[in-house]
């Protein structure tokens, strides 16, 4: 399905946890110009790329957003607020600090909304969470990410939360000795290596 919005396949989201892929929709949280969520269609594009919604659901939400532009803009604003709250919470956890109360309040409010729409439905030999009773709710695209964040924060895996040394992306350091420094060695890691090489070369040149 073609969506006139940001193509998230171009930034290689890490696919470690859905909530991290949501938080990582911006490369630098102090630079709004690096935000990939600029319109509600961008939010739909993210949800479609990460599998939160399928083709039919994405098209339905886009059509509703066209009919209800003010509501769509409000949902986008709320989504960004939740994303920023999650970034602050997870960064505090990574730094072994206590998250700010206002960030927790924003997240808990979103979590309460998400929980109110969750349903357990049969899936194969077991069951899974489902949100299909709210297909026409513009906010439903946020709920799986919020629930994913709650599961991560409440799990032991939160100990492995790290911030990339080259950008603001968060990741889970599950390496053997927990020494991973970059969201992706091919991008931030190589960029850091190139910068260190440049600085060493410049220092030698200045000392010559």
C-alpha positions in Angstrom: 0.0 0.0 0.0 1.3 3.4 -0.9 1.2 6.0 1.9 2.2 9.6 1.2 4.3 9.8 4.3 7.8 9.1 5.6 9.2 5.7 4.6 10.4 4.1 7.8 12.2 1.3 5.8 14.9 4.0 5.0 16.1 4.3 8.6 16.4 0.6 9.5 14.5 0.5 12.8 16.1 -2.0 15.2 13.1 -4.3 15.6 14.1 -5.2 19.1 10.9 -4.0 20.9 8.0 -2.1 19.3 8.2 0.6 22.0 11.8 1.3 21.1 10.9 1.5 17.4 8.4 4.1 18.5 10.8 6.1 20.6 13.4 5.9 17.8 11.2 7.8 15.3 13.4 10.8 16.0 17.2 10.7 15.9 17.8 13.7 18.2 15.1 14.7 20.7 16.5 18.2 21.0 16.2 18.7 17.2 12.6 18.7 16.0 13.9 18.9 12.4 15.0 15.3 12.8 11.6 14.1 13.8 10.0 11.5 11.3 6.5 12.0 12.8 5.3 15.2 11.3 1.8 14.2 10.2 -0.8 11.6 11.2 0.1 9.9 7.9 3.6 9.5 9.2 2.2 7.8 12.3 0.2 5.4 10.1 3.3 4.7 8.0 5.2 3.8 11.1 2.4 1.5 12.3 2.1 -0.1 8.9 5.9 -0.7 8.6 6.2 -2.2 12.1 3.1 -4.4 11.7 0.9 -2.7 14.2 -1.7 -2.3 11.5 -2.3 -4.0 8.2 -3.1 -2.5 4.7 -6.9 -2.4 5.3 -6.5 -0.8 8.8 -3.9 1.7 7.5 -6.2 2.8 4.7 -9.2 3.1 7.1 -7.3 5.3 9.5 -6.0 7.5 6.7 -9.5 8.0 5.4 -10.8 8.9 8.9 -7.9 11.3 9.3 -8.8 13.1 6.1 -12.4 13.5 7.4 -11.3 14.5 10.9 -8.1 16.5 10.4 -8.3 18.3 13.8 -8.7 15.0 15.6 -5.8 13.4 13.7 -3.6 16.4 14.6 -4.5 16.0 18.2 -3.6 12.3 18.2 -0.3 13.1 16.5 0.4 15.7 19.2 -0.5 13.1 22.0 1.6 10.5 20.4 4.7 12.7 20.3 4.1 13.6 23.9 3.9 10.0 24.9 7.0 9.2 22.9 9.0 12.0 24.6 7.8 10.8 28.0 8.9 7.2 27.2 12.3 8.5 26.1 12.8 10.3 29.4 11.6 7.3 31.4 13.8 4.8 29.5 16.8 7.1 29.5 16.5 7.5 33.3 16.3 3.7 33.6 19.4 3.3 31.4 21.2 5.9 33.6 19.9 4.1 36.8 18.0 7.1 37.8 14.4 7.7 38.9 12.2 8.9 36.0 10.6 12.3 36.3 7.1 12.3 37.8 5.5 14.2 34.9 6.9 11.7 32.3 5.5 8.8 34.3 2.1 10.6 34.6 2.0 11.1 30.8 2.8 7.5 30.2 0.4 6.2 32.8 -2.4 8.2 31.3 -1.7 6.7 27.9 -1.4 3.2 29.4 -4.8 3.5 31.1 -6.4 4.4 27.7 -4.7 1.5 26.0 -5.6 -1.0 28.7 -9.3 0.0 28.3 -9.3 -1.2 24.7 -7.4 -4.5 25.1 -9.1 -7.8 24.4 -7.8 -11.4 24.5 -8.7 -13.4 21.4 -7.9 -16.9 20.2 -4.8 -17.2 18.1 -3.7 -20.7 16.8 -3.3 -22.9 19.8 -3.3 -20.0 22.3 -4.4 -16.5 22.7 -3.1 -13.0 21.9 -3.9 -9.3 22.7 -6.2 -7.6 20.2 -7.4 -4.1 19.6 -9.8 -4.8 16.7 -12.9 -3.6 18.6 -11.6 0.0 18.0 -10.6 -0.1 14.3 -12.0 3.4 13.7 -10.2 5.0 16.7 -7.4 7.2 15.5 -5.5 6.6 18.7 -5.4 2.8 18.4 -2.1 3.0 16.5 -0.5 4.2 19.7 -1.8 1.5 22.1 0.4 -1.4 21.1 3.5 0.7 21.5 2.4 1.9 24.9 1.6 -1.6 26.0 5.0 -2.8 24.7 6.7 -0.1 26.8 4.9 -1.2 29.9 6.0 -4.8 29.3 9.6 -3.7 28.9 9.7 -1.4 31.8 8.2 -4.1 34.1 10.6 -6.8 32.9 14.1 -7.6 33.8 15.2 -6.6 30.3 15.0 -3.0 31.4 18.5 -3.5 32.8 19.8 -3.7 29.3 18.4 -0.4 28.1 21.1 1.8 26.6 21.4 5.0 24.7 23.5 5.0 21.5 26.8 6.8 21.8 26.2 8.5 18.4 22.5 9.5 18.4 19.5 9.5 20.7 18.3 6.0 19.7 17.6 3.6 22.5 18.4 -0.1 22.3 18.7 -3.3 24.4 22.3 -4.3 25.0 22.0 -8.1 25.0 25.6 -8.6 23.9 27.7 -11.2 25.8 29.6 -8.8 27.9 27.0 -5.9 27.7 29.5 -3.6 26.0 27.4 -2.5 23.0 27.8 1.2 22.4 25.9 1.9 19.2 22.4 1.4 17.9 24.0 0.2 14.7 27.7 -0.3 14.1 27.2 0.4 10.3 25.9 3.9 11.0 26.7 5.5 14.3 29.6 3.1 15.1 31.4 3.7 11.8 30.7 7.5 12.1 32.4 7.5 15.5 35.4 5.5 14.2 35.8 8.0 11.3 35.6 10.9 13.7 38.3 9.4 16.0 40.5 8.7 13.0 40.1 12.3 11.9 40.9 13.7 15.3 44.1 11.5 15.6 45.2 12.6 12.1 44.5 16.2 12.9 46.5 16.0 16.2 49.5 14.4 14.5 49.3 17.2 11.8 49.2 19.9 14.5 52.1 18.4 16.4 54.3 18.1 13.2 
